[in-house]
């Protein structure tokens, strides 16, 4: 199962999906928890200037106003804990099989 989520996360990144968030954000924490150890494969941008590897200027430029915000290759966005189904629909990435 972990391998399938790894592959899903890698696919999202390959398809230029980006998650913008903040280290203190509960929605972001839930999303990170859903990916588990596979989250390391997600392209994540920290928007809080106090966060690790922060890119708050980029978040301002992109007008990110809520967390977590996912931005896709076509410029569309989904805000707040999108399901794997939604992420799959937006990117064409194959869903990990539920057990």
C-alpha positions in Angstrom: 0.0 0.0 0.0 2.8 2.4 0.9 4.4 1.8 -2.5 1.1 2.7 -4.3 0.8 5.9 -2.3 4.5 6.6 -3.1 3.7 6.2 -6.8 0.6 8.4 -6.5 2.6 11.1 -4.8 5.4 10.9 -7.3 2.9 11.1 -10.1 1.3 14.2 -8.6 4.7 15.9 -8.6 5.5 14.7 -12.1 2.2 16.3 -13.2 3.2 19.6 -11.6 0.8 19.5 -8.7 2.0 21.7 -5.9 0.8 21.9 -2.3 1.0 25.3 -0.6 0.7 25.3 3.2 1.9 26.3 6.6 3.5 24.3 9.3 0.8 25.2 11.9 -2.2 24.5 9.6 -4.4 21.7 10.7 -5.7 21.0 7.2 -2.1 20.6 6.0 -1.4 18.3 8.8 -4.4 16.1 7.8 -3.2 16.0 4.2 0.3 15.1 5.2 -1.0 12.4 7.5 -3.1 10.9 4.6 0.1 10.6 2.5 2.1 9.4 5.4 5.8 8.7 4.6 4.9 9.3 0.9 4.5 13.0 1.6 8.3 13.4 1.0 7.5 13.0 -2.8 4.9 15.8 -2.8 6.1 19.2 -4.1 5.3 21.3 -0.9 5.8 25.0 -0.5 5.9 26.4 3.1 4.1 29.8 3.1 4.8 30.9 6.7 8.0 33.0 7.0 8.7 31.2 10.3 8.5 27.7 8.7 11.3 25.5 7.5 12.5 26.2 4.0 9.9 28.9 3.8 8.9 30.5 0.4 6.5 33.1 1.7 7.4 35.5 -1.2 6.3 32.9 -3.7 3.0 32.4 -1.8 2.4 36.1 -1.9 3.2 36.3 -5.6 0.7 33.4 -6.2 -1.9 35.0 -4.0 -2.2 32.0 -1.8 -4.7 33.0 0.9 -5.9 29.7 2.4 -4.2 26.4 3.3 -3.8 23.9 2.1 -4.0 25.1 -1.5 -3.1 22.7 -4.3 -2.3 24.3 -7.7 -2.3 22.2 -10.9 -0.5 22.5 -14.2 -3.5 24.3 -15.8 -3.5 26.9 -13.1 -6.6 25.6 -11.4 -6.7 25.2 -7.6 -8.3 23.1 -4.9 -8.4 24.4 -1.3 -8.5 22.4 1.9 -7.7 18.8 2.2 -8.6 17.5 -1.3 -9.3 13.8 -1.4 -7.1 11.4 -3.4 -10.0 11.1 -5.8 -10.0 14.9 -6.5 -6.2 14.9 -6.9 -6.5 12.0 -9.3 -9.2 13.7 -11.3 -7.2 16.9 -11.6 -3.9 15.1 -12.6 -4.8 11.8 -14.2 -2.7 10.0 -11.6 -3.9 6.5 -10.8 -5.5 6.2 -7.4 -3.8 4.0 -4.8 -6.0 0.9 -4.2 -7.9 1.0 -1.0 -7.6 -2.0 1.3 
